[in-house]
Amino acid sequence: MFRVRKVFAATLPAALCLATPVQAADVRLRANLGGSCILSLSTEGTLSLSGDATVLGSEQAGGLPAIMAVVAIGGTPQVSFTAPTLDAPAGMPAGAQVAIRYTSLGGANQAYTSAASSSTNVRLLDTFTVHGRVTSPSGFQSGNYLVATVATCQQ
């Protein structure tokens, strides 16, 4: 029995050393995000002439919409478009109207408009599909046509 007590007495101080409290440390993870929004046109649209030659647009057979990506950091962005303009061979055809419409995966849904417009239905990562058209009851001269709008993003 004397031996057992001696072994127990020798291991008791070691056991007490293991039971000492462990040091604590604060662990912090910080970020300071400023609002940032990047617009990137991945596909330029194509306009095509309607069968009756009165509409030049991206939704006509052979036309394609423009595709624009939105990448935002720091808050839900607002994407705005200026009123569309037309660059045509002899200026704007008589009685012509230029318009754009757009949708986004985040829920933006603007019908054709000739005015400036904007949407707050935008995700932090989003994709806009933008259509353009020119309607002219008197038709179109041959040459190059360009429907343009300027998109901006703000938070």
PyMOL commands that place a pseudoatom at each C-alpha (Angstrom):
pseudoatom trace, name=CA, resn=MET, resi=1, chain=A, elem=C, hetatm=0, pos=[0.000, 0.000, 0.000]
pseudoatom trace, name=CA, resn=PHE, resi=2, chain=A, elem=C, hetatm=0, pos=[2.876, 2.347, 0.620]
pseudoatom trace, name=CA, resn=ARG, resi=3, chain=A, elem=C, hetatm=0, pos=[3.933, 2.113, -2.989]
pseudoatom trace, name=CA, resn=VAL, resi=4, chain=A, elem=C, hetatm=0, pos=[0.482, 2.992, -4.335]
pseudoatom trace, name=CA, resn=ARG, resi=5, chain=A, elem=C, hetatm=0, pos=[0.369, 6.149, -2.234]
pseudoatom trace, name=CA, resn=LYS, resi=6, chain=A, elem=C, hetatm=0, pos=[3.752, 7.154, -3.487]
pseudoatom trace, name=CA, resn=VAL, resi=7, chain=A, elem=C, hetatm=0, pos=[2.692, 6.814, -7.161]
pseudoatom trace, name=CA, resn=PHE, resi=8, chain=A, elem=C, hetatm=0, pos=[-0.566, 8.700, -6.459]
pseudoatom trace, name=CA, resn=ALA, resi=9, chain=A, elem=C, hetatm=0, pos=[1.310, 11.444, -4.667]
pseudoatom trace, name=CA, resn=ALA, resi=10, chain=A, elem=C, hetatm=0, pos=[3.763, 11.760, -7.560]
pseudoatom trace, name=CA, resn=THR, resi=11, chain=A, elem=C, hetatm=0, pos=[1.034, 12.088, -10.215]
pseudoatom trace, name=CA, resn=LEU, resi=12, chain=A, elem=C, hetatm=0, pos=[-1.132, 14.560, -8.292]
pseudoatom trace, name=CA, resn=PRO, resi=13, chain=A, elem=C, hetatm=0, pos=[1.041, 17.650, -9.012]
pseudoatom trace, name=CA, resn=ALA, resi=14, chain=A, elem=C, hetatm=0, pos=[1.174, 16.749, -12.732]
pseudoatom trace, name=CA, resn=ALA, resi=15, chain=A, elem=C, hetatm=0, pos=[-2.623, 16.488, -12.841]
pseudoatom trace, name=CA, resn=LEU, resi=16, chain=A, elem=C, hetatm=0, pos=[-2.949, 19.888, -11.190]
pseudoatom trace, name=CA, resn=CYS, resi=17, chain=A, elem=C, hetatm=0, pos=[-0.662, 21.424, -13.832]
pseudoatom trace, name=CA, resn=LEU, resi=18, chain=A, elem=C, hetatm=0, pos=[-2.932, 20.180, -16.593]
pseudoatom trace, name=CA, resn=ALA, resi=19, chain=A, elem=C, hetatm=0, pos=[-5.979, 21.737, -14.961]
pseudoatom trace, name=CA, resn=THR, resi=20, chain=A, elem=C, hetatm=0, pos=[-4.663, 25.319, -15.076]
pseudoatom trace, name=CA, resn=PRO, resi=21, chain=A, elem=C, hetatm=0, pos=[-6.895, 27.717, -16.999]
pseudoatom trace, name=CA, resn=VAL, resi=22, chain=A, elem=C, hetatm=0, pos=[-6.044, 28.322, -20.666]
pseudoatom trace, name=CA, resn=GLN, resi=23, chain=A, elem=C, hetatm=0, pos=[-5.365, 31.873, -21.867]
pseudoatom trace, name=CA, resn=ALA, resi=24, chain=A, elem=C, hetatm=0, pos=[-8.219, 33.493, -23.823]
pseudoatom trace, name=CA, resn=ALA, resi=25, chain=A, elem=C, hetatm=0, pos=[-7.804, 35.665, -26.916]
pseudoatom trace, name=CA, resn=ASP, resi=26, chain=A, elem=C, hetatm=0, pos=[-10.277, 37.776, -28.858]
pseudoatom trace, name=CA, resn=VAL, resi=27, chain=A, elem=C, hetatm=0, pos=[-10.582, 36.803, -32.518]
pseudoatom trace, name=CA, resn=ARG, resi=28, chain=A, elem=C, hetatm=0, pos=[-11.928, 39.561, -34.753]
pseudoatom trace, name=CA, resn=LEU, resi=29, chain=A, elem=C, hetatm=0, pos=[-12.733, 39.683, -38.450]
pseudoatom trace, name=CA, resn=ARG, resi=30, chain=A, elem=C, hetatm=0, pos=[-13.364, 43.122, -39.921]
pseudoatom trace, name=CA, resn=ALA, resi=31, chain=A, elem=C, hetatm=0, pos=[-14.340, 44.562, -43.269]
pseudoatom trace, name=CA, resn=ASN, resi=32, chain=A, elem=C, hetatm=0, pos=[-14.920, 48.058, -44.533]
pseudoatom trace, name=CA, resn=LEU, resi=33, chain=A, elem=C, hetatm=0, pos=[-16.796, 47.808, -47.815]
pseudoatom trace, name=CA, resn=GLY, resi=34, chain=A, elem=C, hetatm=0, pos=[-17.421, 50.855, -49.894]
pseudoatom trace, name=CA, resn=GLY, resi=35, chain=A, elem=C, hetatm=0, pos=[-20.206, 50.784, -52.401]
pseudoatom trace, name=CA, resn=SER, resi=36, chain=A, elem=C, hetatm=0, pos=[-18.987, 49.578, -55.747]
pseudoatom trace, name=CA, resn=CYS, resi=37, chain=A, elem=C, hetatm=0, pos=[-20.820, 48.683, -58.916]
pseudoatom trace, name=CA, resn=ILE, resi=38, chain=A, elem=C, hetatm=0, pos=[-19.384, 47.449, -62.187]
pseudoatom trace, name=CA, resn=LEU, resi=39, chain=A, elem=C, hetatm=0, pos=[-21.298, 47.233, -65.458]
pseudoatom trace, name=CA, resn=SER, resi=40, chain=A, elem=C, hetatm=0, pos=[-19.945, 45.080, -68.249]
pseudoatom trace, name=CA, resn=LEU, resi=41, chain=A, elem=C, hetatm=0, pos=[-21.465, 44.687, -71.712]
pseudoatom trace, name=CA, resn=SER, resi=42, chain=A, elem=C, hetatm=0, pos=[-20.872, 41.066, -72.632]
pseudoatom trace, name=CA, resn=THR, resi=43, chain=A, elem=C, hetatm=0, pos=[-22.881, 41.104, -75.885]
pseudoatom trace, name=CA, resn=GLU, resi=44, chain=A, elem=C, hetatm=0, pos=[-23.576, 44.054, -78.138]
pseudoatom trace, name=CA, resn=GLY, resi=45, chain=A, elem=C, hetatm=0, pos=[-27.049, 43.899, -79.656]
pseudoatom trace, name=CA, resn=THR, resi=46, chain=A, elem=C, hetatm=0, pos=[-27.959, 43.615, -83.327]
pseudoatom trace, name=CA, resn=LEU, resi=47, chain=A, elem=C, hetatm=0, pos=[-30.816, 45.400, -85.075]
pseudoatom trace, name=CA, resn=SER, resi=48, chain=A, elem=C, hetatm=0, pos=[-32.736, 43.762, -87.899]
pseudoatom trace, name=CA, resn=LEU, resi=49, chain=A, elem=C, hetatm=0, pos=[-35.397, 45.090, -90.260]
pseudoatom trace, name=CA, resn=SER, resi=50, chain=A, elem=C, hetatm=0, pos=[-39.012, 43.906, -90.081]
pseudoatom trace, name=CA, resn=GLY, resi=51, chain=A, elem=C, hetatm=0, pos=[-40.700, 42.337, -93.105]
pseudoatom trace, name=CA, resn=ASP, resi=52, chain=A, elem=C, hetatm=0, pos=[-42.663, 45.521, -93.874]
pseudoatom trace, name=CA, resn=ALA, resi=53, chain=A, elem=C, hetatm=0, pos=[-39.502, 47.685, -93.379]
pseudoatom trace, name=CA, resn=THR, resi=54, chain=A, elem=C, hetatm=0, pos=[-41.110, 49.921, -90.725]
pseudoatom trace, name=CA, resn=VAL, resi=55, chain=A, elem=C, hetatm=0, pos=[-39.349, 48.527, -87.633]
pseudoatom trace, name=CA, resn=LEU, resi=56, chain=A, elem=C, hetatm=0, pos=[-35.626, 48.186, -87.072]
pseudoatom trace, name=CA, resn=GLY, resi=57, chain=A, elem=C, hetatm=0, pos=[-35.127, 46.279, -83.831]
pseudoatom trace, name=CA, resn=SER, resi=58, chain=A, elem=C, hetatm=0, pos=[-33.412, 43.612, -81.782]
pseudoatom trace, name=CA, resn=GLU, resi=59, chain=A, elem=C, hetatm=0, pos=[-36.605, 41.552, -81.526]
pseudoatom trace, name=CA, resn=GLN, resi=60, chain=A, elem=C, hetatm=0, pos=[-37.041, 41.237, -85.288]
pseudoatom trace, name=CA, resn=ALA, resi=61, chain=A, elem=C, hetatm=0, pos=[-35.929, 37.993, -86.983]
pseudoatom trace, name=CA, resn=GLY, resi=62, chain=A, elem=C, hetatm=0, pos=[-32.120, 38.046, -87.018]
pseudoatom trace, name=CA, resn=GLY, resi=63, chain=A, elem=C, hetatm=0, pos=[-31.840, 40.663, -84.260]
pseudoatom trace, name=CA, resn=LEU, resi=64, chain=A, elem=C, hetatm=0, pos=[-30.203, 40.139, -80.868]
pseudoatom trace, name=CA, resn=PRO, resi=65, chain=A, elem=C, hetatm=0, pos=[-30.483, 41.976, -77.539]
pseudoatom trace, name=CA, resn=ALA, resi=66, chain=A, elem=C, hetatm=0, pos=[-27.522, 43.482, -75.728]
pseudoatom trace, name=CA, resn=ILE, resi=67, chain=A, elem=C, hetatm=0, pos=[-26.504, 41.593, -72.557]
pseudoatom trace, name=CA, resn=MET, resi=68, chain=A, elem=C, hetatm=0, pos=[-25.049, 43.540, -69.633]
pseudoatom trace, name=CA, resn=ALA, resi=69, chain=A, elem=C, hetatm=0, pos=[-23.673, 42.112, -66.380]
pseudoatom trace, name=CA, resn=VAL, resi=70, chain=A, elem=C, hetatm=0, pos=[-23.911, 43.938, -63.036]
pseudoatom trace, name=CA, resn=VAL, resi=71, chain=A, elem=C, hetatm=0, pos=[-21.529, 43.210, -60.153]
pseudoatom trace, name=CA, resn=ALA, resi=72, chain=A, elem=C, hetatm=0, pos=[-22.171, 45.261, -56.993]
pseudoatom trace, name=CA, resn=ILE, resi=73, chain=A, elem=C, hetatm=0, pos=[-20.590, 45.303, -53.536]
pseudoatom trace, name=CA, resn=GLY, resi=74, chain=A, elem=C, hetatm=0, pos=[-21.885, 47.051, -50.443]
pseudoatom trace, name=CA, resn=GLY, resi=75, chain=A, elem=C, hetatm=0, pos=[-25.583, 47.342, -51.168]
pseudoatom trace, name=CA, resn=THR, resi=76, chain=A, elem=C, hetatm=0, pos=[-28.351, 46.798, -53.663]
pseudoatom trace, name=CA, resn=PRO, resi=77, chain=A, elem=C, hetatm=0, pos=[-27.678, 49.006, -56.686]
pseudoatom trace, name=CA, resn=GLN, resi=78, chain=A, elem=C, hetatm=0, pos=[-29.922, 51.123, -58.871]
pseudoatom trace, name=CA, resn=VAL, resi=79, chain=A, elem=C, hetatm=0, pos=[-29.273, 50.787, -62.597]
pseudoatom trace, name=CA, resn=SER, resi=80, chain=A, elem=C, hetatm=0, pos=[-30.306, 53.744, -64.771]
pseudoatom trace, name=CA, resn=PHE, resi=81, chain=A, elem=C, hetatm=0, pos=[-30.505, 54.178, -68.539]
pseudoatom trace, name=CA, resn=THR, resi=82, chain=A, elem=C, hetatm=0, pos=[-30.473, 57.479, -70.416]
pseudoatom trace, name=CA, resn=ALA, resi=83, chain=A, elem=C, hetatm=0, pos=[-33.104, 58.188, -73.054]
pseudoatom trace, name=CA, resn=PRO, resi=84, chain=A, elem=C, hetatm=0, pos=[-32.087, 56.202, -76.140]
pseudoatom trace, name=CA, resn=THR, resi=85, chain=A, elem=C, hetatm=0, pos=[-30.606, 57.988, -79.127]
pseudoatom trace, name=CA, resn=LEU, resi=86, chain=A, elem=C, hetatm=0, pos=[-30.338, 57.062, -82.792]
pseudoatom trace, name=CA, resn=ASP, resi=87, chain=A, elem=C, hetatm=0, pos=[-27.358, 57.524, -85.064]
pseudoatom trace, name=CA, resn=ALA, resi=88, chain=A, elem=C, hetatm=0, pos=[-28.673, 57.149, -88.641]
pseudoatom trace, name=CA, resn=PRO, resi=89, chain=A, elem=C, hetatm=0, pos=[-27.265, 57.862, -92.149]
pseudoatom trace, name=CA, resn=ALA, resi=90, chain=A, elem=C, hetatm=0, pos=[-29.371, 60.963, -92.778]
pseudoatom trace, name=CA, resn=GLY, resi=91, chain=A, elem=C, hetatm=0, pos=[-30.430, 61.716, -89.227]
pseudoatom trace, name=CA, resn=MET, resi=92, chain=A, elem=C, hetatm=0, pos=[-33.686, 60.534, -87.721]
pseudoatom trace, name=CA, resn=PRO, resi=93, chain=A, elem=C, hetatm=0, pos=[-36.131, 59.307, -90.374]
pseudoatom trace, name=CA, resn=ALA, resi=94, chain=A, elem=C, hetatm=0, pos=[-39.328, 61.368, -90.574]
pseudoatom trace, name=CA, resn=GLY, resi=95, chain=A, elem=C, hetatm=0, pos=[-41.759, 60.333, -87.839]
pseudoatom trace, name=CA, resn=ALA, resi=96, chain=A, elem=C, hetatm=0, pos=[-39.328, 57.781, -86.374]
pseudoatom trace, name=CA, resn=GLN, resi=97, chain=A, elem=C, hetatm=0, pos=[-39.348, 56.850, -82.705]
pseudoatom trace, name=CA, resn=VAL, resi=98, chain=A, elem=C, hetatm=0, pos=[-36.466, 55.187, -80.887]
pseudoatom trace, name=CA, resn=ALA, resi=99, chain=A, elem=C, hetatm=0, pos=[-37.004, 53.166, -77.717]
pseudoatom trace, name=CA, resn=ILE, resi=100, chain=A, elem=C, hetatm=0, pos=[-35.409, 50.557, -75.461]
pseudoatom trace, name=CA, resn=ARG, resi=101, chain=A, elem=C, hetatm=0, pos=[-36.796, 47.956, -73.105]
pseudoatom trace, name=CA, resn=TYR, resi=102, chain=A, elem=C, hetatm=0, pos=[-35.006, 45.776, -70.585]
pseudoatom trace, name=CA, resn=THR, resi=103, chain=A, elem=C, hetatm=0, pos=[-35.403, 42.965, -68.110]
pseudoatom trace, name=CA, resn=SER, resi=104, chain=A, elem=C, hetatm=0, pos=[-33.050, 41.523, -65.491]
pseudoatom trace, name=CA, resn=LEU, resi=105, chain=A, elem=C, hetatm=0, pos=[-32.738, 38.296, -63.563]
pseudoatom trace, name=CA, resn=GLY, resi=106, chain=A, elem=C, hetatm=0, pos=[-33.308, 40.369, -60.396]
pseudoatom trace, name=CA, resn=GLY, resi=107, chain=A, elem=C, hetatm=0, pos=[-36.763, 41.453, -61.549]
pseudoatom trace, name=CA, resn=ALA, resi=108, chain=A, elem=C, hetatm=0, pos=[-36.286, 44.673, -63.542]
pseudoatom trace, name=CA, resn=ASN, resi=109, chain=A, elem=C, hetatm=0, pos=[-38.926, 44.879, -66.244]
pseudoatom trace, name=CA, resn=GLN, resi=110, chain=A, elem=C, hetatm=0, pos=[-39.135, 48.076, -68.273]
pseudoatom trace, name=CA, resn=ALA, resi=111, chain=A, elem=C, hetatm=0, pos=[-41.504, 48.206, -71.254]
pseudoatom trace, name=CA, resn=TYR, resi=112, chain=A, elem=C, hetatm=0, pos=[-40.351, 50.026, -74.391]
pseudoatom trace, name=CA, resn=THR, resi=113, chain=A, elem=C, hetatm=0, pos=[-39.676, 53.671, -73.543]
pseudoatom trace, name=CA, resn=SER, resi=114, chain=A, elem=C, hetatm=0, pos=[-38.152, 56.685, -75.260]
pseudoatom trace, name=CA, resn=ALA, resi=115, chain=A, elem=C, hetatm=0, pos=[-37.434, 58.321, -71.902]
pseudoatom trace, name=CA, resn=ALA, resi=116, chain=A, elem=C, hetatm=0, pos=[-34.736, 57.815, -69.291]
pseudoatom trace, name=CA, resn=SER, resi=117, chain=A, elem=C, hetatm=0, pos=[-35.537, 55.034, -66.835]
pseudoatom trace, name=CA, resn=SER, resi=118, chain=A, elem=C, hetatm=0, pos=[-34.099, 53.168, -63.873]
pseudoatom trace, name=CA, resn=SER, resi=119, chain=A, elem=C, hetatm=0, pos=[-34.648, 50.092, -61.756]
pseudoatom trace, name=CA, resn=THR, resi=120, chain=A, elem=C, hetatm=0, pos=[-33.908, 49.134, -58.166]
pseudoatom trace, name=CA, resn=ASN, resi=121, chain=A, elem=C, hetatm=0, pos=[-34.992, 45.525, -58.804]
pseudoatom trace, name=CA, resn=VAL, resi=122, chain=A, elem=C, hetatm=0, pos=[-31.355, 44.560, -59.197]
pseudoatom trace, name=CA, resn=ARG, resi=123, chain=A, elem=C, hetatm=0, pos=[-29.344, 41.809, -57.513]
pseudoatom trace, name=CA, resn=LEU, resi=124, chain=A, elem=C, hetatm=0, pos=[-25.735, 42.220, -56.397]
pseudoatom trace, name=CA, resn=LEU, resi=125, chain=A, elem=C, hetatm=0, pos=[-24.864, 39.882, -59.276]
pseudoatom trace, name=CA, resn=ASP, resi=126, chain=A, elem=C, hetatm=0, pos=[-27.321, 40.435, -62.091]
pseudoatom trace, name=CA, resn=THR, resi=127, chain=A, elem=C, hetatm=0, pos=[-27.745, 40.280, -65.848]
pseudoatom trace, name=CA, resn=PHE, resi=128, chain=A, elem=C, hetatm=0, pos=[-29.732, 42.772, -67.951]
pseudoatom trace, name=CA, resn=THR, resi=129, chain=A, elem=C, hetatm=0, pos=[-31.167, 41.973, -71.368]
pseudoatom trace, name=CA, resn=VAL, resi=130, chain=A, elem=C, hetatm=0, pos=[-31.627, 45.229, -73.316]
pseudoatom trace, name=CA, resn=HIS, resi=131, chain=A, elem=C, hetatm=0, pos=[-33.687, 45.470, -76.518]
pseudoatom trace, name=CA, resn=GLY, resi=132, chain=A, elem=C, hetatm=0, pos=[-33.803, 48.443, -78.867]
pseudoatom trace, name=CA, resn=ARG, resi=133, chain=A, elem=C, hetatm=0, pos=[-36.070, 49.420, -81.699]
pseudoatom trace, name=CA, resn=VAL, resi=134, chain=A, elem=C, hetatm=0, pos=[-36.759, 52.217, -84.125]
pseudoatom trace, name=CA, resn=THR, resi=135, chain=A, elem=C, hetatm=0, pos=[-40.190, 52.523, -85.692]
pseudoatom trace, name=CA, resn=SER, resi=136, chain=A, elem=C, hetatm=0, pos=[-40.554, 54.591, -88.854]
pseudoatom trace, name=CA, resn=PRO, resi=137, chain=A, elem=C, hetatm=0, pos=[-43.765, 54.603, -90.904]
pseudoatom trace, name=CA, resn=SER, resi=138, chain=A, elem=C, hetatm=0, pos=[-41.785, 55.947, -93.884]
pseudoatom trace, name=CA, resn=GLY, resi=139, chain=A, elem=C, hetatm=0, pos=[-39.136, 53.189, -93.736]
pseudoatom trace, name=CA, resn=PHE, resi=140, chain=A, elem=C, hetatm=0, pos=[-35.343, 53.455, -93.568]
pseudoatom trace, name=CA, resn=GLN, resi=141, chain=A, elem=C, hetatm=0, pos=[-32.578, 54.542, -95.930]
pseudoatom trace, name=CA, resn=SER, resi=142, chain=A, elem=C, hetatm=0, pos=[-29.704, 52.155, -96.464]
pseudoatom trace, name=CA, resn=GLY, resi=143, chain=A, elem=C, hetatm=0, pos=[-26.731, 52.666, -94.164]
pseudoatom trace, name=CA, resn=ASN, resi=144, chain=A, elem=C, hetatm=0, pos=[-25.554, 52.062, -90.615]
pseudoatom trace, name=CA, resn=TYR, resi=145, chain=A, elem=C, hetatm=0, pos=[-27.907, 52.591, -87.684]
pseudoatom trace, name=CA, resn=LEU, resi=146, chain=A, elem=C, hetatm=0, pos=[-27.061, 52.666, -83.996]
pseudoatom trace, name=CA, resn=VAL, resi=147, chain=A, elem=C, hetatm=0, pos=[-29.470, 52.779, -81.054]
pseudoatom trace, name=CA, resn=ALA, resi=148, chain=A, elem=C, hetatm=0, pos=[-27.553, 53.849, -77.952]
pseudoatom trace, name=CA, resn=THR, resi=149, chain=A, elem=C, hetatm=0, pos=[-28.220, 54.418, -74.266]
pseudoatom trace, name=CA, resn=VAL, resi=150, chain=A, elem=C, hetatm=0, pos=[-25.847, 54.996, -71.375]
pseudoatom trace, name=CA, resn=ALA, resi=151, chain=A, elem=C, hetatm=0, pos=[-26.276, 52.730, -68.363]
pseudoatom trace, name=CA, resn=THR, resi=152, chain=A, elem=C, hetatm=0, pos=[-25.072, 53.799, -64.933]
pseudoatom trace, name=CA, resn=CYS, resi=153, chain=A, elem=C, hetatm=0, pos=[-25.086, 52.061, -61.586]
pseudoatom trace, name=CA, resn=GLN, resi=154, chain=A, elem=C, hetatm=0, pos=[-25.238, 53.669, -58.154]
pseudoatom trace, name=CA, resn=GLN, resi=155, chain=A, elem=C, hetatm=0, pos=[-25.781, 52.609, -54.573]
for i in range(1, 155): cmd.bond("trace and resi %d" % i, "trace and resi %d" % (i + 1))
show_as sticks, trace
zoom trace
